[in-house]
Amino acid sequence: MALVTAESLKSELEMFDVPCTDDSVLDTMVELCICSRIQADEMLLEWVAYSTTKNGLKLSADTLEQFKHEVLNKKSKSKQSFRKDESHNRTRDIHSLQDLIKAEEEEDNLLDSYSTPAKGPQKRALTTPEHPHSKRSTALLASPGLLLSPASFSPSATPSQKYSQRGGKGEVVVTFGAVQGTRWVGRRSAGAGVQLELLEGCEDSLRSSYKFMFQRLRDVRNVLTEKIEELGESLKSHFSIEEFSPVSLPAQDSIKVLGQVCCDSNGKLNAHSVLLEAGPEQGGHQVPVDLSELKEYSLFPGQVVVMEGMNTTGRKLMASKLYEGVPLPFYTPEIKMEMDEEPMNVLVACGPYTTSDTLTFDPLLDLISIIVRDRPDVCLLLGPFVDSKHEQIEKAQVTETFEAIFSRCVESILDGTKSVGCRLVFVPSQRDIHHHYIFPQPPFTLPNLSKDQVQRVTLVPDPCTLLIDGVTFGLTSTDILFHMGAEEISCGTGSDRFSRILKHILTQRSYYPLYPPVEEVNMDYEKFQSFGQMPLTPDVLIIPSELRYFVKDVVGCICVNPGRLTKGQVGGTYGRLLVQRSASSQDVKRVSPCLAAQVVKV
């Protein structure tokens, strides 16, 4: 199916001699074509028929809105009803039935010419909608005519039945802050005047791809050592500790030791397998830790801590007190900034953007409709966009390149939201099969963007820290919550697991503090030291996960897990936030810029 553009609509308008000089009207028509899933010629036929019945109605923004409600919405509802009742016998106007059968016969004849002839007479059965013997023709007949779901994507690109029949659309499942009477819409001119930049700056941030798969163990050791020393200095200053003792030196008095938590084997960490590994300044040795005297603790491999206790033999530390890390300060602007008059609406969505049983990208199209309806100022879109874990991709059942599929996703998002004018932030994922499989991950490259699109699109690495209108956002598409949740051990903490893990992330000052990482995370430690650390504590931390969605206030940082847009064959969730920059002053107590947040079913 051809891409619907303003140029194609303009040529159709000229063909029917329909005058249109307003570019915003063309943008709205492109948006309606994508949301209503129709082509440019079909849109013009509908408009001509409608305007004729209205005594030659002129094309304008107002009449187009009237046309949308009276014609397109009814047409969309009738299509949905038809799909539900007659899903087994769909037809599409992209080809006639005879053309499809003929094309299939030609393919089969070509395949037969390369195979060994079978003995005896063979008669080919007639393929009809009532007797669909060929899977290929059935798939072509059932493939919807969408930009993001042409039959060329996959030989079985049929819409997900479970997704189309899902319930609870638009249901709010999590609320945070003052949501009573809140209008979840963007400012009057969405995206206009929004200042968005990487906090590290263009020169110090990860902006392009780099060579990986070659790192020496010595370099990894140096990175881990520097992490221990850096966090050790902050712990020493915060808790007024005079000096740290070597972990393996026998002492009859209580001592304070600095080190990194690790496991005594390749298995999962437990209360009897905890080791404390010191840095070179404290001897660089490992010592087993007895946690029986600690009333409460929460530990994970890679965590830098200070432990106080007895080590009379030098072979085991009897821990009696645990000093955990402290978070970095929040962002304070160098110049005085006034409070914004209107709050900023931020939409957050994380892939996959298609259900696991099809590549039709219907959930992404529904998300575009939500963006058009709510008109947010900024959209944070996290990968995967082309999911390496998708069943049809794993089985090599797609007939287009992964880059081409990704390009269609981006084109549809840009064209579908053009009239909204919101800023779009794209964050890659290690599950994006067309992109670099490394952490930290460089941003996507989109060389074919137009000048207007470049103004709207921001391509960032994973992870990153963004400054959006004076509010800092920490972003990562890597599921660190799930990874740390499988490794963390705790006792007597009294808090929920999510809050504990989030606090660890903030106090360890890292977007991925787990060491060693899980097998699916391909870590480059030299780049991780430069681009995987938190430069400050963000105002909002976006941390999507397979685990249950939530919005939590952890040490002053609003942590949001928006969930994933799809969960298997059914719809998932997305997040939305209202944030407002507060007047900066060193004398005023800090107030969180996040006024309200919600997680909503798609």
Solvent accessible surface area in square Angstrom, and as a share of the most:
residue,aa,sasa,rsa
1,M,69,0.31
2,A,73,0.57
3,L,57,0.28
4,V,8,0.04
5,T,42,0.24
6,A,23,0.18
7,E,128,0.57
8,S,38,0.24
9,L,0,0.00
10,K,94,0.40
11,S,58,0.37
12,E,30,0.14
13,L,4,0.02
14,E,122,0.55
15,M,143,0.64
16,F,73,0.30
17,D,125,0.65
18,V,26,0.15
19,P,97,0.61
20,C,27,0.16
21,T,139,0.81
22,D,69,0.36
23,D,98,0.51
24,S,61,0.39
25,V,4,0.03
26,L,10,0.05
27,D,23,0.12
28,T,41,0.24
29,M,0,0.00
30,V,6,0.04
31,E,13,0.06
32,L,8,0.04
33,C,1,0.01
34,I,15,0.07
35,C,42,0.25
36,S,24,0.15
37,R,53,0.20
38,I,4,0.02
39,Q,49,0.22
40,A,8,0.06
41,D,73,0.38
42,E,46,0.21
43,M,0,0.00
44,L,0,0.00
45,L,105,0.52
46,E,41,0.18
47,W,3,0.01
48,V,46,0.27
49,A,58,0.45
50,Y,17,0.06
51,S,13,0.08
52,T,93,0.54
53,T,104,0.61
54,K,79,0.33
55,N,147,0.76
56,G,50,0.48
57,L,51,0.26
58,K,149,0.63
59,L,22,0.11
60,S,43,0.28
61,A,63,0.49
62,D,118,0.61
63,T,20,0.12
64,L,2,0.01
65,E,84,0.38
66,Q,73,0.33
67,F,0,0.00
68,K,59,0.25
69,H,102,0.45
70,E,67,0.30
71,V,31,0.18
72,L,2,0.01
73,N,53,0.27
74,K,137,0.58
75,K,53,0.22
76,S,42,0.27
77,K,141,0.60
78,S,66,0.43
79,K,63,0.27
80,Q,106,0.47
81,S,61,0.39
82,F,98,0.41
83,R,60,0.22
84,K,146,0.62
85,D,99,0.51
86,E,67,0.30
87,S,35,0.23
88,H,153,0.68
89,N,61,0.31
90,R,18,0.07
91,T,87,0.50
92,R,50,0.18
93,D,131,0.68
94,I,76,0.39
95,H,103,0.46
96,S,53,0.34
97,L,60,0.30
98,Q,127,0.56
99,D,74,0.39
100,L,12,0.06
101,I,27,0.14
102,K,122,0.51
103,A,48,0.37
104,E,7,0.03
105,E,61,0.27
106,E,100,0.45
107,E,76,0.34
108,D,37,0.19
109,N,93,0.48
110,L,109,0.54
111,L,104,0.52
112,D,91,0.47
113,S,84,0.54
114,Y,182,0.69
115,S,65,0.42
116,T,125,0.73
117,P,119,0.75
118,A,64,0.49
119,K,201,0.85
120,G,54,0.52
121,P,143,0.90
122,Q,139,0.62
123,K,195,0.83
124,R,102,0.37
125,A,56,0.44
126,L,126,0.63
127,T,6,0.04
128,T,33,0.19
129,P,37,0.24
130,E,125,0.56
131,H,111,0.49
132,P,68,0.43
133,H,120,0.54
134,S,18,0.11
135,K,180,0.76
136,R,88,0.32
137,S,2,0.01
138,T,54,0.31
139,A,11,0.09
140,L,53,0.26
141,L,27,0.13
142,A,14,0.11
143,S,1,0.01
144,P,6,0.03
145,G,24,0.23
146,L,6,0.03
147,L,20,0.10
148,L,0,0.00
149,S,0,0.00
150,P,11,0.07
151,A,25,0.19
152,S,51,0.33
153,F,0,0.00
154,S,1,0.01
155,P,69,0.43
156,S,47,0.30
157,A,1,0.01
158,T,48,0.28
159,P,19,0.12
160,S,6,0.04
161,Q,72,0.32
162,K,119,0.50
163,Y,8,0.03
164,S,65,0.42
165,Q,110,0.49
166,R,41,0.15
167,G,62,0.59
168,G,35,0.34
169,K,119,0.50
170,G,44,0.42
171,E,86,0.38
172,V,56,0.32
173,V,42,0.24
174,V,30,0.17
175,T,76,0.44
176,F,49,0.20
177,G,48,0.46
178,A,80,0.62
179,V,37,0.21
180,Q,171,0.76
181,G,78,0.75
182,T,32,0.18
183,R,180,0.66
184,W,25,0.09
185,V,52,0.30
186,G,13,0.13
187,R,44,0.16
188,R,228,0.83
189,S,68,0.44
190,A,9,0.07
191,G,9,0.09
192,A,61,0.47
193,G,72,0.69
194,V,8,0.05
195,Q,127,0.56
196,L,22,0.11
197,E,96,0.43
198,L,14,0.07
199,L,43,0.21
200,E,53,0.24
201,G,29,0.28
202,C,97,0.58
203,E,171,0.77
204,D,98,0.51
205,S,11,0.07
206,L,10,0.05
207,R,108,0.39
208,S,73,0.47
209,S,64,0.41
210,Y,34,0.13
211,K,199,0.84
212,F,57,0.24
213,M,169,0.75
214,F,169,0.70
215,Q,65,0.29
216,R,124,0.45
217,L,156,0.77
218,R,150,0.55
219,D,21,0.11
220,V,15,0.09
221,R,83,0.30
222,N,75,0.38
223,V,12,0.07
224,L,10,0.05
225,T,15,0.09
226,E,87,0.39
227,K,32,0.13
228,I,1,0.00
229,E,60,0.27
230,E,117,0.52
231,L,11,0.05
232,G,1,0.01
233,E,108,0.48
234,S,24,0.15
235,L,1,0.00
236,K,57,0.24
237,S,90,0.58
238,H,108,0.48
239,F,75,0.31
240,S,96,0.62
241,I,11,0.06
242,E,165,0.74
243,E,129,0.58
244,F,27,0.11
245,S,29,0.19
246,P,52,0.32
247,V,1,0.01
248,S,40,0.26
249,L,101,0.50
250,P,73,0.46
251,A,24,0.18
252,Q,129,0.57
253,D,109,0.56
254,S,65,0.42
255,I,21,0.11
256,K,61,0.26
257,V,1,0.00
258,L,6,0.03
259,G,0,0.00
260,Q,1,0.01
261,V,0,0.00
262,C,17,0.10
263,C,28,0.17
264,D,80,0.42
265,S,70,0.45
266,N,164,0.84
267,G,49,0.47
268,K,111,0.47
269,L,3,0.01
270,N,69,0.35
271,A,39,0.30
272,H,175,0.78
273,S,8,0.05
274,V,2,0.01
275,L,21,0.10
276,L,0,0.00
277,E,27,0.12
278,A,2,0.02
279,G,1,0.01
280,P,85,0.53
281,E,133,0.60
282,Q,22,0.10
283,G,42,0.40
284,G,37,0.36
285,H,101,0.45
286,Q,97,0.43
287,V,1,0.01
288,P,54,0.34
289,V,8,0.05
290,D,37,0.19
291,L,9,0.05
292,S,90,0.58
293,E,98,0.44
294,L,15,0.07
295,K,188,0.80
296,E,102,0.46
297,Y,21,0.08
298,S,7,0.04
299,L,0,0.00
300,F,0,0.00
301,P,10,0.06
302,G,0,0.00
303,Q,1,0.00
304,V,1,0.00
305,V,0,0.00
306,V,0,0.00
307,M,0,0.00
308,E,35,0.15
309,G,1,0.01
310,M,73,0.33
311,N,0,0.00
312,T,62,0.36
313,T,88,0.51
314,G,11,0.10
315,R,197,0.72
316,K,100,0.42
317,L,1,0.01
318,M,66,0.29
319,A,0,0.00
320,S,59,0.38
321,K,102,0.43
322,L,30,0.15
323,Y,20,0.08
324,E,60,0.27
325,G,11,0.11
326,V,25,0.14
327,P,49,0.31
328,L,36,0.18
329,P,100,0.63
330,F,47,0.20
331,Y,59,0.22
332,T,86,0.50
333,P,30,0.19
334,E,179,0.80
335,I,136,0.69
336,K,153,0.65
337,M,37,0.16
338,E,118,0.53
339,M,108,0.48
340,D,25,0.13
341,E,170,0.76
342,E,74,0.33
343,P,44,0.28
344,M,2,0.01
345,N,3,0.02
346,V,0,0.00
347,L,4,0.02
348,V,0,0.00
349,A,0,0.00
350,C,0,0.00
351,G,0,0.00
352,P,16,0.10
353,Y,1,0.00
354,T,5,0.03
355,T,1,0.01
356,S,43,0.28
357,D,48,0.25
358,T,2,0.01
359,L,3,0.01
360,T,1,0.01
361,F,1,0.00
362,D,17,0.09
363,P,2,0.01
364,L,1,0.00
365,L,8,0.04
366,D,34,0.18
367,L,1,0.00
368,I,1,0.00
369,S,42,0.27
370,I,20,0.10
371,I,1,0.00
372,V,22,0.13
373,R,147,0.53
374,D,13,0.07
375,R,96,0.35
376,P,1,0.01
377,D,0,0.00
378,V,0,0.00
379,C,0,0.00
380,L,0,0.00
381,L,1,0.00
382,L,0,0.00
383,G,0,0.00
384,P,1,0.01
385,F,2,0.01
386,V,2,0.01
387,D,8,0.04
388,S,37,0.24
389,K,107,0.45
390,H,7,0.03
391,E,85,0.38
392,Q,13,0.06
393,I,10,0.05
394,E,117,0.53
395,K,119,0.51
396,A,86,0.66
397,Q,69,0.31
398,V,25,0.14
399,T,97,0.56
400,E,45,0.20
401,T,87,0.50
402,F,58,0.24
403,E,99,0.44
404,A,31,0.24
405,I,0,0.00
406,F,10,0.04
407,S,46,0.30
408,R,51,0.19
409,C,0,0.00
410,V,4,0.03
411,E,68,0.31
412,S,0,0.00
413,I,1,0.01
414,L,5,0.02
415,D,23,0.12
416,G,0,0.00
417,T,0,0.00
418,K,94,0.40
419,S,36,0.23
420,V,5,0.03
421,G,24,0.23
422,C,0,0.00
423,R,42,0.15
424,L,0,0.00
425,V,0,0.00
426,F,0,0.00
427,V,0,0.00
428,P,0,0.00
429,S,5,0.03
430,Q,24,0.11
431,R,40,0.15
432,D,3,0.01
433,I,65,0.33
434,H,33,0.15
435,H,29,0.13
436,H,70,0.31
437,Y,105,0.40
438,I,3,0.02
439,F,0,0.00
440,P,0,0.00
441,Q,0,0.00
442,P,2,0.01
443,P,8,0.05
444,F,6,0.02
445,T,110,0.64
446,L,31,0.15
447,P,119,0.75
448,N,142,0.73
449,L,37,0.19
450,S,57,0.37
451,K,167,0.71
452,D,101,0.52
453,Q,44,0.20
454,V,81,0.47
455,Q,118,0.53
456,R,29,0.10
457,V,15,0.08
458,T,22,0.13
459,L,32,0.16
460,V,0,0.00
461,P,4,0.03
462,D,0,0.00
463,P,3,0.02
464,C,5,0.03
465,T,0,0.00
466,L,0,0.00
467,L,20,0.10
468,I,0,0.00
469,D,11,0.06
470,G,15,0.14
471,V,1,0.01
472,T,0,0.00
473,F,0,0.00
474,G,0,0.00
475,L,0,0.00
476,T,1,0.01
477,S,6,0.04
478,T,12,0.07
479,D,14,0.07
480,I,1,0.00
481,L,0,0.00
482,F,101,0.42
483,H,10,0.05
484,M,0,0.00
485,G,11,0.11
486,A,53,0.41
487,E,43,0.19
488,E,15,0.07
489,I,23,0.12
490,S,46,0.30
491,C,59,0.36
492,G,58,0.56
493,T,39,0.23
494,G,86,0.83
495,S,53,0.34
496,D,68,0.35
497,R,101,0.37
498,F,36,0.15
499,S,27,0.18
500,R,36,0.13
501,I,0,0.00
502,L,0,0.00
503,K,95,0.40
504,H,6,0.03
505,I,1,0.01
506,L,2,0.01
507,T,5,0.03
508,Q,5,0.02
509,R,37,0.13
510,S,1,0.01
511,Y,6,0.02
512,Y,3,0.01
513,P,4,0.02
514,L,4,0.02
515,Y,59,0.23
516,P,87,0.55
517,P,32,0.20
518,V,39,0.23
519,E,178,0.80
520,E,90,0.40
521,V,9,0.05
522,N,46,0.24
523,M,10,0.05
524,D,13,0.07
525,Y,16,0.06
526,E,91,0.41
527,K,63,0.27
528,F,10,0.04
529,Q,65,0.29
530,S,75,0.48
531,F,47,0.20
532,G,0,0.00
533,Q,55,0.25
534,M,9,0.04
535,P,64,0.40
536,L,21,0.10
537,T,2,0.01
538,P,0,0.00
539,D,10,0.05
540,V,0,0.00
541,L,1,0.00
542,I,0,0.00
543,I,1,0.00
544,P,0,0.00
545,S,0,0.00
546,E,72,0.32
547,L,36,0.18
548,R,163,0.60
549,Y,41,0.16
550,F,12,0.05
551,V,16,0.09
552,K,50,0.21
553,D,80,0.42
554,V,11,0.07
555,V,62,0.36
556,G,24,0.23
557,C,0,0.00
558,I,1,0.00
559,C,0,0.00
560,V,1,0.01
561,N,0,0.00
562,P,0,0.00
563,G,5,0.05
564,R,10,0.04
565,L,0,0.00
566,T,5,0.03
567,K,86,0.36
568,G,43,0.42
569,Q,70,0.31
570,V,64,0.37
571,G,20,0.20
572,G,6,0.06
573,T,7,0.04
574,Y,2,0.01
575,G,0,0.00
576,R,29,0.11
577,L,0,0.00
578,L,11,0.05
579,V,0,0.00
580,Q,31,0.14
581,R,44,0.16
582,S,44,0.28
583,A,50,0.39
584,S,30,0.19
585,S,56,0.36
586,Q,155,0.69
587,D,139,0.72
588,V,98,0.57
589,K,178,0.75
590,R,92,0.34
591,V,100,0.57
592,S,30,0.20
593,P,13,0.08
594,C,9,0.05
595,L,72,0.36
596,A,1,0.00
597,A,1,0.00
598,Q,14,0.06
599,V,0,0.00
600,V,3,0.01
601,K,69,0.29
602,V,8,0.05
